[in-house]
Amino acid sequence: MRKRLKALLATALSPNELVNVYNSYDIIGDIAVIRLTETSRRHGQTIAEMIMKVHKNVKTVLAQVGPVYGDFRLRRLEYLAGEKRTKTVHRESGCIFAVDLENCYFSPRLSYERMRIAKLVKDGETIVNMFAGVGCFSIVIAKHSNAAKIYSIDINPAAVQFMTENIKLNRVYGKVIPMEGDAKDVILQRLRNVADRVLMPLPEKALEYLPYALSALKNQAGWIHLYAFEHANKKENPTEKTAAKVAEKLKESNIKFEIPFSRVVRTTGPNWYQTVVDILCKGPVH
Ligand SMILES: C[S@@+](CC[C@H](N)C(=O)[O-])C[C@H]1O[C@@H](n2cnc3c(N)ncnc32)[C@H](O)[C@@H]1O
Protein backbone atom coordinates (compact mmCIF):
# COMPACT_ATOMS: atom_id res chain seq x y z
CA MET A 1 0.00 0.00 0.00
CA ARG A 2 2.69 2.48 1.06
CA LYS A 3 4.80 1.38 -1.94
CA ARG A 4 1.96 2.23 -4.31
CA LEU A 5 1.51 5.59 -2.60
CA LYS A 6 5.22 6.27 -2.88
CA ALA A 7 5.15 5.48 -6.61
CA LEU A 8 2.14 7.78 -7.11
CA LEU A 9 3.70 10.60 -5.10
CA ALA A 10 6.94 10.30 -7.05
CA THR A 11 5.03 11.54 -10.10
CA ALA A 12 4.15 14.81 -8.35
CA LEU A 13 6.91 15.56 -5.82
CA SER A 14 10.66 16.01 -5.96
CA PRO A 15 12.77 13.30 -4.23
CA ASN A 16 13.48 15.76 -1.40
CA GLU A 17 9.78 16.46 -0.80
CA LEU A 18 8.99 12.76 -1.06
CA VAL A 19 11.39 11.89 1.77
CA ASN A 20 9.54 14.32 4.04
CA VAL A 21 6.07 12.95 3.36
CA TYR A 22 6.60 9.26 2.98
CA ASN A 23 6.04 7.18 6.14
CA SER A 24 4.97 10.18 8.16
CA TYR A 25 1.23 9.73 8.19
CA ASP A 26 -1.15 7.94 10.53
CA ILE A 27 -4.43 6.32 9.64
CA ILE A 28 -6.87 6.64 12.52
CA GLY A 29 -10.21 5.00 11.71
CA ASP A 30 -11.14 6.44 8.32
CA ILE A 31 -9.07 9.62 8.75
CA ALA A 32 -5.49 10.02 7.51
CA VAL A 33 -3.34 12.57 9.33
CA ILE A 34 -0.28 13.67 7.41
CA ARG A 35 2.59 15.90 8.45
CA LEU A 36 3.58 18.52 5.93
CA THR A 37 6.84 20.38 5.98
CA GLU A 38 7.15 23.90 4.57
CA THR A 39 8.35 22.42 1.25
CA SER A 40 5.66 19.77 0.86
CA ARG A 41 2.84 22.03 2.12
CA ARG A 42 1.99 23.44 -1.29
CA HIS A 43 1.38 19.85 -2.49
CA GLY A 44 -0.96 19.06 0.44
CA GLN A 45 -4.05 18.66 -1.72
CA THR A 46 -2.30 16.36 -4.22
CA ILE A 47 -0.82 14.21 -1.46
CA ALA A 48 -4.24 13.98 0.25
CA GLU A 49 -5.99 12.87 -2.92
CA MET A 50 -3.34 10.24 -3.60
CA ILE A 51 -3.66 8.87 -0.07
CA MET A 52 -7.41 8.50 -0.62
CA LYS A 53 -6.77 6.76 -3.94
CA VAL A 54 -4.44 4.22 -2.34
CA HIS A 55 -6.27 3.77 0.98
CA LYS A 56 -9.87 3.23 -0.15
CA ASN A 57 -11.11 3.20 3.47
CA VAL A 58 -9.80 6.75 4.11
CA LYS A 59 -12.66 9.26 3.85
CA THR A 60 -10.91 12.36 5.24
CA VAL A 61 -7.36 13.68 5.05
CA LEU A 62 -6.09 16.21 7.60
CA ALA A 63 -2.70 17.86 7.93
CA GLN A 64 -1.05 18.18 11.32
CA VAL A 65 0.51 21.62 11.43
CA GLY A 66 2.97 22.02 14.28
CA PRO A 67 3.82 19.76 17.18
CA VAL A 68 1.49 18.26 19.79
CA TYR A 69 0.84 21.09 22.28
CA GLY A 70 -0.60 22.02 25.69
CA ASP A 71 -1.75 20.03 28.71
CA PHE A 72 -4.34 18.11 26.66
CA ARG A 73 -1.62 17.08 24.13
CA LEU A 74 -3.65 18.18 21.10
CA ARG A 75 -2.55 18.72 17.51
CA ARG A 76 -3.51 21.61 15.22
CA LEU A 77 -5.24 20.10 12.22
CA GLU A 78 -5.99 21.57 8.81
CA TYR A 79 -8.58 20.07 6.49
CA LEU A 80 -7.16 18.84 3.17
CA ALA A 81 -9.60 16.51 1.39
CA GLY A 82 -12.68 14.27 1.66
CA GLU A 83 -15.39 14.65 4.31
CA LYS A 84 -14.86 17.69 6.53
CA ARG A 85 -14.71 16.20 10.03
CA THR A 86 -12.30 15.27 12.83
CA LYS A 87 -14.33 12.52 14.54
CA THR A 88 -13.80 8.87 13.71
CA VAL A 89 -13.88 5.34 15.11
CA HIS A 90 -10.59 3.41 15.25
CA ARG A 91 -10.22 -0.36 15.69
CA GLU A 92 -7.24 -1.88 17.51
CA SER A 93 -6.61 -5.28 19.15
CA GLY A 94 -10.31 -6.16 19.07
CA CYS A 95 -11.32 -2.82 20.67
CA ILE A 96 -13.19 0.17 19.23
CA PHE A 97 -12.16 3.75 20.01
CA ALA A 98 -14.36 6.73 19.14
CA VAL A 99 -12.25 9.87 19.09
CA ASP A 100 -12.34 13.51 18.02
CA LEU A 101 -8.79 14.15 16.79
CA GLU A 102 -9.14 17.90 17.20
CA ASN A 103 -10.09 17.75 20.88
CA CYS A 104 -8.42 14.60 22.21
CA TYR A 105 -5.00 12.98 22.03
CA PHE A 106 -4.83 9.73 20.09
CA SER A 107 -1.93 7.79 18.62
CA PRO A 108 -2.19 4.45 16.79
CA ARG A 109 1.58 4.13 17.24
CA LEU A 110 1.19 2.89 20.83
CA SER A 111 -0.80 -0.23 19.91
CA TYR A 112 2.09 -2.65 20.58
CA GLU A 113 2.70 -1.01 23.99
CA ARG A 114 -0.97 -1.28 24.96
CA MET A 115 -0.99 -5.04 24.28
CA ARG A 116 2.41 -5.51 25.91
CA ILE A 117 1.10 -4.02 29.16
CA ALA A 118 -2.21 -5.94 28.91
CA LYS A 119 -0.26 -9.22 28.75
CA LEU A 120 1.62 -8.37 31.98
CA VAL A 121 -1.54 -7.88 34.04
CA LYS A 122 -2.34 -10.64 36.56
CA ASP A 123 -5.86 -11.76 37.54
CA GLY A 124 -7.64 -9.44 39.96
CA GLU A 125 -5.23 -6.50 39.66
CA THR A 126 -6.33 -2.94 40.39
CA ILE A 127 -4.75 -0.51 37.96
CA VAL A 128 -4.51 3.28 37.89
CA ASN A 129 -4.01 4.86 34.46
CA MET A 130 -2.94 8.42 35.31
CA PHE A 131 -3.14 9.89 31.80
CA ALA A 132 -5.82 7.80 30.13
CA GLY A 133 -6.91 9.93 27.14
CA VAL A 134 -9.93 8.36 25.42
CA GLY A 135 -9.21 5.15 27.36
CA CYS A 136 -7.05 3.15 24.93
CA PHE A 137 -4.59 1.51 27.38
CA SER A 138 -7.36 0.90 29.91
CA ILE A 139 -9.79 -0.67 27.45
CA VAL A 140 -7.17 -2.89 25.79
CA ILE A 141 -6.20 -4.09 29.29
CA ALA A 142 -9.85 -4.62 30.29
CA LYS A 143 -10.47 -6.69 27.15
CA HIS A 144 -7.28 -8.78 27.27
CA SER A 145 -6.76 -9.45 30.98
CA ASN A 146 -8.69 -10.30 34.13
CA ALA A 147 -7.95 -7.00 35.88
CA ALA A 148 -10.49 -6.15 38.58
CA LYS A 149 -10.64 -2.37 38.05
CA ILE A 150 -8.80 0.18 35.92
CA TYR A 151 -9.22 3.73 37.30
CA SER A 152 -8.67 5.97 34.30
CA ILE A 153 -7.89 9.63 34.87
CA ASP A 154 -7.69 12.47 32.37
CA ILE A 155 -7.67 16.23 32.81
CA ASN A 156 -9.32 16.89 29.41
CA PRO A 157 -13.15 16.81 29.70
CA ALA A 158 -13.51 15.94 25.98
CA ALA A 159 -11.18 12.94 26.40
CA VAL A 160 -13.19 11.75 29.44
CA GLN A 161 -16.42 12.11 27.43
CA PHE A 162 -15.02 9.90 24.65
CA MET A 163 -13.57 7.50 27.22
CA THR A 164 -17.07 7.11 28.69
CA GLU A 165 -18.47 6.41 25.20
CA ASN A 166 -15.65 3.92 24.52
CA ILE A 167 -16.34 2.09 27.79
CA LYS A 168 -19.91 1.51 26.54
CA LEU A 169 -18.81 0.60 22.98
CA ASN A 170 -16.41 -2.02 24.35
CA ARG A 171 -18.73 -3.26 27.12
CA VAL A 172 -16.18 -2.75 29.90
CA TYR A 173 -18.54 -0.75 32.09
CA GLY A 174 -17.71 -1.17 35.81
CA LYS A 175 -14.21 -2.41 34.98
CA VAL A 176 -12.82 0.80 33.45
CA ILE A 177 -13.74 3.74 35.69
CA PRO A 178 -13.43 7.19 34.05
CA MET A 179 -12.27 10.00 36.34
CA GLU A 180 -11.88 13.64 35.31
CA GLY A 181 -9.19 15.82 36.86
CA ASP A 182 -5.50 16.33 37.47
CA ALA A 183 -4.00 12.90 38.20
CA LYS A 184 -2.16 14.19 41.27
CA ASP A 185 -5.36 15.57 42.87
CA VAL A 186 -7.48 12.54 41.95
CA ILE A 187 -4.88 10.17 43.43
CA LEU A 188 -4.36 12.18 46.63
CA GLN A 189 -8.11 12.59 47.20
CA ARG A 190 -9.48 9.24 45.99
CA LEU A 191 -6.89 6.67 44.93
CA ARG A 192 -4.23 6.37 47.63
CA ASN A 193 -3.00 2.85 48.35
CA VAL A 194 -5.30 1.11 45.88
CA ALA A 195 -3.19 -0.06 42.93
CA ASP A 196 -1.09 -3.07 41.98
CA ARG A 197 0.01 -1.29 38.81
CA VAL A 198 0.17 2.34 37.64
CA LEU A 199 0.43 3.57 34.04
CA MET A 200 2.07 6.92 33.26
CA PRO A 201 1.67 7.45 29.50
CA LEU A 202 2.49 11.17 29.50
CA PRO A 203 6.24 11.58 28.91
CA GLU A 204 6.22 15.34 29.57
CA LYS A 205 5.02 14.92 33.18
CA ALA A 206 6.09 11.42 34.11
CA LEU A 207 9.06 12.26 36.35
CA GLU A 208 7.24 15.13 38.07
CA TYR A 209 4.23 12.89 38.79
CA LEU A 210 6.21 9.80 39.87
CA PRO A 211 5.67 10.47 43.63
CA TYR A 212 1.87 10.46 43.01
CA ALA A 213 2.14 7.15 41.15
CA LEU A 214 3.87 5.77 44.26
CA SER A 215 1.03 7.08 46.44
CA ALA A 216 -1.47 5.18 44.29
CA LEU A 217 0.38 1.86 44.77
CA LYS A 218 -0.59 -0.39 47.71
CA ASN A 219 2.08 0.27 50.36
CA GLN A 220 4.30 1.77 47.67
CA ALA A 221 4.74 -1.70 46.16
CA GLY A 222 3.84 -2.84 42.64
CA TRP A 223 4.54 -1.91 39.04
CA ILE A 224 4.86 1.54 37.48
CA HIS A 225 5.11 1.85 33.68
CA LEU A 226 6.73 5.21 33.04
CA TYR A 227 7.00 6.72 29.54
CA ALA A 228 9.59 9.39 28.74
CA PHE A 229 11.10 11.32 25.87
CA GLU A 230 14.86 10.97 25.73
CA HIS A 231 17.61 12.58 23.72
CA ALA A 232 20.51 10.21 23.08
CA ASN A 233 23.50 10.42 20.76
CA LYS A 234 25.01 7.33 19.09
CA LYS A 235 27.14 6.52 22.15
CA GLU A 236 24.23 6.78 24.61
CA ASN A 237 21.47 4.33 25.43
CA PRO A 238 18.09 6.14 25.69
CA THR A 239 16.49 3.65 28.08
CA GLU A 240 19.52 3.73 30.40
CA LYS A 241 19.21 7.52 30.50
CA THR A 242 15.52 7.27 31.50
CA ALA A 243 16.32 4.61 34.11
CA ALA A 244 19.02 6.86 35.62
CA LYS A 245 16.58 9.80 35.89
CA VAL A 246 13.96 7.55 37.50
CA ALA A 247 16.52 6.25 40.02
CA GLU A 248 17.52 9.81 40.89
CA LYS A 249 13.89 10.86 41.37
CA LEU A 250 13.05 7.79 43.47
CA LYS A 251 15.89 8.60 45.88
CA GLU A 252 13.59 11.36 47.24
CA SER A 253 10.93 8.76 48.06
CA ASN A 254 13.26 6.37 49.86
CA ILE A 255 11.83 3.16 48.45
CA LYS A 256 13.30 -0.13 47.26
CA PHE A 257 12.89 -0.71 43.54
CA GLU A 258 14.34 -2.31 40.43
CA ILE A 259 13.84 -1.78 36.70
CA PRO A 260 13.70 -5.28 35.20
CA PHE A 261 12.61 -4.13 31.74
CA SER A 262 12.82 -1.08 29.50
CA ARG A 263 12.53 -0.44 25.76
CA VAL A 264 12.48 2.21 23.09
CA VAL A 265 8.83 2.58 22.09
CA ARG A 266 9.57 4.64 18.97
CA THR A 267 11.88 7.20 17.46
CA THR A 268 10.36 10.68 17.64
CA GLY A 269 13.02 12.71 15.80
CA PRO A 270 16.74 12.76 15.05
CA ASN A 271 18.38 11.40 18.25
CA TRP A 272 15.03 11.60 20.10
CA TYR A 273 13.21 8.54 21.45
CA GLN A 274 10.10 7.65 23.40
CA THR A 275 11.14 5.16 26.07
CA VAL A 276 9.31 3.09 28.65
CA VAL A 277 10.70 1.71 31.90
CA ASP A 278 8.86 -0.93 33.93
CA ILE A 279 9.63 -0.10 37.56
CA LEU A 280 9.07 -2.78 40.21
CA CYS A 281 8.56 -0.93 43.50
CA LYS A 282 9.13 -2.94 46.67
CA GLY A 283 7.96 -0.58 49.40
CA PRO A 284 9.77 1.77 51.77
CA VAL A 285 13.40 1.22 52.84
CA HIS A 286 13.38 0.37 56.57
C1 LIG B 1 -0.06 11.35 25.63
S1 LIG B 1 -1.75 11.36 26.09
C2 LIG B 1 -1.97 9.64 26.46
C3 LIG B 1 -3.31 9.16 26.10
C4 LIG B 1 -3.58 7.67 26.21
N1 LIG B 1 -2.87 7.02 27.28
C5 LIG B 1 -3.44 6.94 24.91
O1 LIG B 1 -2.80 5.90 24.86
O2 LIG B 1 -4.01 7.38 23.91
C6 LIG B 1 -1.71 12.14 27.62
C7 LIG B 1 -3.07 12.47 28.22
O3 LIG B 1 -2.82 13.01 29.52
C8 LIG B 1 -3.78 14.01 29.79
N2 LIG B 1 -3.21 14.85 30.86
C9 LIG B 1 -2.31 15.86 30.77
N3 LIG B 1 -2.00 16.33 32.00
C10 LIG B 1 -2.73 15.62 32.89
C11 LIG B 1 -2.84 15.62 34.31
N4 LIG B 1 -2.14 16.47 35.05
N5 LIG B 1 -3.67 14.74 34.89
C12 LIG B 1 -4.40 13.87 34.14
N6 LIG B 1 -4.35 13.82 32.79
C13 LIG B 1 -3.52 14.67 32.17
C14 LIG B 1 -4.00 14.70 28.46
O4 LIG B 1 -5.26 15.33 28.43
C15 LIG B 1 -3.89 13.51 27.47
O5 LIG B 1 -5.14 12.97 27.17
Ligand as a Chemical Component Dictionary entry (heavy atoms), coordinates in Angstrom:
data_LIG
# 
_chem_comp.id                   LIG 
_chem_comp.type                 NON-POLYMER 
_chem_comp.pdbx_formal_charge   0 
_chem_comp.three_letter_code    LIG 
# 
loop_
_chem_comp_atom.comp_id 
_chem_comp_atom.atom_id 
_chem_comp_atom.alt_atom_id 
_chem_comp_atom.type_symbol 
_chem_comp_atom.charge 
_chem_comp_atom.model_Cartn_x 
_chem_comp_atom.model_Cartn_y 
_chem_comp_atom.model_Cartn_z 
_chem_comp_atom.pdbx_ordinal 
LIG C1  C1  C 0  -0.058 11.350 25.626 1  
LIG S1  S1  S 1  -1.754 11.358 26.086 2  
LIG C2  C2  C 0  -1.967 9.638  26.460 3  
LIG C3  C3  C 0  -3.313 9.156  26.102 4  
LIG C4  C4  C 0  -3.582 7.666  26.209 5  
LIG N1  N1  N 0  -2.874 7.020  27.281 6  
LIG C5  C5  C 0  -3.439 6.944  24.905 7  
LIG O1  O1  O 0  -2.798 5.903  24.857 8  
LIG O2  O2  O -1 -4.008 7.384  23.908 9  
LIG C6  C6  C 0  -1.711 12.140 27.623 10 
LIG C7  C7  C 0  -3.068 12.470 28.224 11 
LIG O3  O3  O 0  -2.817 13.010 29.523 12 
LIG C8  C8  C 0  -3.779 14.012 29.794 13 
LIG N2  N2  N 0  -3.211 14.852 30.860 14 
LIG C9  C9  C 0  -2.311 15.856 30.773 15 
LIG N3  N3  N 0  -2.004 16.333 31.995 16 
LIG C10 C10 C 0  -2.728 15.617 32.893 17 
LIG C11 C11 C 0  -2.842 15.623 34.308 18 
LIG N4  N4  N 0  -2.142 16.473 35.048 19 
LIG N5  N5  N 0  -3.674 14.744 34.892 20 
LIG C12 C12 C 0  -4.399 13.870 34.139 21 
LIG N6  N6  N 0  -4.347 13.816 32.790 22 
LIG C13 C13 C 0  -3.519 14.670 32.168 23 
LIG C14 C14 C 0  -4.003 14.702 28.462 24 
LIG O4  O4  O 0  -5.256 15.325 28.425 25 
LIG C15 C15 C 0  -3.887 13.515 27.469 26 
LIG O5  O5  O 0  -5.137 12.974 27.168 27 
# 
loop_
_chem_comp_bond.comp_id 
_chem_comp_bond.atom_id_1 
_chem_comp_bond.atom_id_2 
_chem_comp_bond.value_order 
_chem_comp_bond.pdbx_ordinal 
LIG C1  S1  SING 1  
LIG S1  C2  SING 2  
LIG S1  C6  SING 3  
LIG C2  C3  SING 4  
LIG C3  C4  SING 5  
LIG C4  N1  SING 6  
LIG C4  C5  SING 7  
LIG C5  O1  DOUB 8  
LIG C5  O2  SING 9  
LIG C6  C7  SING 10 
LIG C7  O3  SING 11 
LIG C7  C15 SING 12 
LIG O3  C8  SING 13 
LIG C8  N2  SING 14 
LIG C8  C14 SING 15 
LIG N2  C9  SING 16 
LIG N2  C13 SING 17 
LIG C9  N3  DOUB 18 
LIG N3  C10 SING 19 
LIG C10 C11 SING 20 
LIG C10 C13 DOUB 21 
LIG C11 N4  SING 22 
LIG C11 N5  DOUB 23 
LIG N5  C12 SING 24 
LIG C12 N6  DOUB 25 
LIG N6  C13 SING 26 
LIG C14 O4  SING 27 
LIG C14 C15 SING 28 
LIG C15 O5  SING 29 
# 
